[in-house]
Amino acid sequence: MENQEEAILIQGGKPLNGAVKINGAKNSAVALLAAAALSEGSVLLENLPNISDVDVMLGILKAIGFHVSKEGEGVYRLTAQADPLPRTPDELTRKMRASYYFMGSLLGRLGESSVALPGGCDIGERPIDQHLKGFKALGVKITEEDGGSRYHFLAPKLKGAAVFFDMITVGATINTMLAACRASGTTTLENVAREPEVIEVANFLNAMGAEVRGAGTETIRIRGVKKLGGCSYTCIPDRIEAGTYMIAAAATKGNLLLENVIPEHMEAVSAKLREAGFGVSSGLDWIRVNATGIRPQGIMVQTLPYPGFPTDLQPPMTAMLTCAEGSSRVVETIYERRFGSVDGLITMGATVRVEGQTAWVEGVEQLHGAEVTATDLRAGAALLIAGLFATGETRLLGVHHIDRGYGNMVEQLMSLGVQLKRVTL
């Protein structure tokens, strides 16, 4: 999938109209795949998205000894034929951030893991100090290897403990939870992340036989068990993909029905789109954005941990606000380099000024097409959206970033009436 010699050519000015079915959640899928390493049975995962990050996680599972079979579109069976290897391969591990979940899952399964420091998008400092804090509390001995580029974790006997995280972090919450479900005694995690992905991993662990309670609140309690078995599990819909399409529909003055969504996960996004003047309605598993003929009003957006406005949707929202009536203020509180799309937006005619962690956006009547480059996954989505509502042709480079998190996005957009195509350079 990854190919830096490709581009997306976008002919702007067409609204998104019709219906789109949202894929399985990237951020859940990658965590579930790592968590599957805890199973001593056979796990069937369904509704996994067709993205390169899932391919990487499947590759890591194969490399450490799992049998992986594809049983349908987005359906994979993972079988542990023996104890997996404790060491993940460097090349795959460094391709993405979520590979660090193998630190916790292999620790829980084997009492040992050796994982290179992960890669992923360059959106700011993303230290793993809170992960290390959680592991140390469980009795894990941690040593650096390969000049500090790899960590080795060892705990012949994990012991339950109380952990208070210094900051709310999805990664450390999940990683510590993975290890703790096999620790002796009870582990209490406080000041934890409440994102749907955390609840999803807890539910999956419980389906395999773990005893995890409180996910979705500020405190999670885990009573360790001796082993985890197999199960079947369906990945939740992707709230970030859903939000991207909602914002794209609003930006292009379209009328879009999103199917296979959990509206409760989208409340922060729906609220901001309504505040900007758009019509947003929802049912049990659908959301409709009606933006026909509506120019957005300038608003203030601040990213926060769930249930606040998601940092992953800040770049697409910033792109939409470049053509709002009046001024907008966007405050990024999670990652300090989350404004990677701004240079591209300015190239397309936007008026944006970044001061520290705040972007000041003065709305203009229209953006114009240009050649721009995606610097990370969500910046790529932002520039793609900008190209959809700009006049003329936009040539978007760095397409491999988009492939990491959006499955079949060009095809889905084409089915909604916009004009774009993927080309090899």
Beta strands, then each sheet from edge to edge (+ up, - down):
strand 1: 6-11
strand 2: 17-21
strand 3: 42-46
strand 4: 66-72
strand 5: 75-80
strand 6: 112-116
strand 7: 141-145
strand 8: 150-154
strand 9: 162-164
strand 10: 186-190
strand 11: 211-213
strand 12: 219-223
strand 13: 231-234
strand 14: 255-259
strand 15: 279-282
strand 16: 286-290
strand 17: 300-302
strand 18: 327-331
strand 19: 351-355
strand 20: 358-362
strand 21: 371-373
strand 22: 393-397
strand 23: 419-424
sheet 1: 21+ 22+ 1- 23+
sheet 2: 2+ 14+ 16- 15+
sheet 3: 4+ 5- 3+ 13+
sheet 4: 6+ 8- 7+
sheet 5: 9+ 10+ 12- 11+
sheet 6: 17+ 18+ 20- 19+
end
